[in-house]
Amino acid sequence: MRRPRRRYEARPRVRGLEMLLFLAASALGIYALGNGLSGLFEPGKGMQLAWFAVLAVALWILFIQMGRVHDAWPRRSGPESRADKPASPEGATRASLWRRLIRDERERTDGHSS
């Protein structure tokens, strides 16, 4: 029996079209940035805001695509993923550090105030 297709799994044709869109938006964004900033390097010309608008649209498309890739990123599950995790999470280490710093500061200020 075939497993059900996940929401983010795309067919190869769709993946190819998304890759072409990503490459086209990247190329357009680089071209727009170059044309928009060309006025800085040529005397008598200013920056061209229309090209910056094109750059903004290209970046918007790229950010949308990166969000889709992040949502579809494969996640590891099982014993091998648990072996890679540290014994104490980073948040717990930070919290204990702050508790220790606050305790040391209280001891220092209590000793001087009496």
C-alpha positions in Angstrom: 0.0 0.0 0.0 1.3 3.4 -0.9 1.8 5.9 1.9 -0.2 9.1 1.7 1.5 12.1 0.2 2.4 14.8 2.7 1.2 18.3 2.1 4.7 19.7 1.3 5.8 16.9 -0.9 5.8 18.1 -4.4 6.0 16.1 -7.7 9.3 16.4 -9.6 7.7 18.7 -12.2 6.6 21.1 -9.5 10.0 21.0 -7.8 11.6 21.8 -11.1 9.3 24.8 -11.7 10.0 26.0 -8.1 13.7 25.7 -8.7 13.5 27.7 -11.9 11.4 30.3 -10.1 14.0 30.5 -7.4 16.9 30.9 -9.9 15.0 33.5 -12.0 14.1 35.5 -8.9 17.7 35.3 -7.7 19.1 36.5 -11.1 16.5 39.2 -11.3 17.3 40.4 -7.8 21.0 40.6 -8.5 20.4 42.4 -11.8 18.0 44.9 -10.1 20.4 45.6 -7.3 23.2 46.3 -9.8 21.0 48.6 -11.8 19.6 50.3 -8.8 23.0 51.1 -7.3 24.7 51.9 -10.6 24.0 55.6 -9.9 26.3 55.6 -7.0 29.3 54.9 -9.2 28.4 57.1 -12.2 28.7 60.9 -11.7 25.5 62.8 -12.3 23.2 59.9 -11.8 21.2 58.9 -8.7 19.9 55.6 -7.5 16.9 54.3 -9.5 14.0 53.5 -7.2 12.1 51.5 -9.8 14.9 48.9 -9.7 14.8 48.8 -5.9 11.1 48.0 -6.2 11.9 45.1 -8.6 14.6 44.0 -6.0 12.0 44.1 -3.2 9.6 41.8 -5.2 12.4 39.4 -6.0 13.4 39.2 -2.3 9.8 38.7 -1.4 9.6 35.7 -3.8 12.9 34.3 -2.4 11.7 34.6 1.2 8.4 32.8 0.4 10.4 30.0 -1.3 12.8 29.7 1.7 9.8 29.5 4.0 8.4 26.6 2.0 11.8 24.8 2.0 12.1 25.2 5.8 8.6 23.8 6.3 9.4 20.8 4.1 12.9 20.1 5.6 13.2 16.5 6.7 13.2 15.9 10.4 15.1 13.1 12.0 13.3 10.8 14.4 14.5 7.8 16.3 17.4 6.9 18.5 20.0 8.6 16.3 18.5 12.0 16.8 18.4 11.7 20.5 22.1 10.7 20.7 23.1 14.1 19.1 21.3 16.2 21.7 23.4 17.5 24.6 22.7 16.2 28.2 21.4 19.6 29.3 19.5 21.9 27.0 21.1 25.3 26.4 18.1 27.1 28.0 18.6 25.3 31.2 22.3 26.1 31.3 21.5 29.8 30.7 18.8 29.8 33.4 21.2 28.2 36.0 23.8 30.7 35.0 21.4 33.6 35.6 20.3 32.1 38.9 23.9 31.8 40.0 24.7 35.4 39.0 21.7 36.8 40.8 22.5 34.8 43.9 26.1 36.0 43.9 25.0 39.6 43.4 22.6 39.3 46.3 25.3 37.9 48.5 27.7 40.6 47.5 25.2 43.4 48.1 23.9 42.0 51.4 27.4 41.8 52.7 28.0 45.5 52.0 24.6 46.9 53.1 24.8 45.7 56.8 
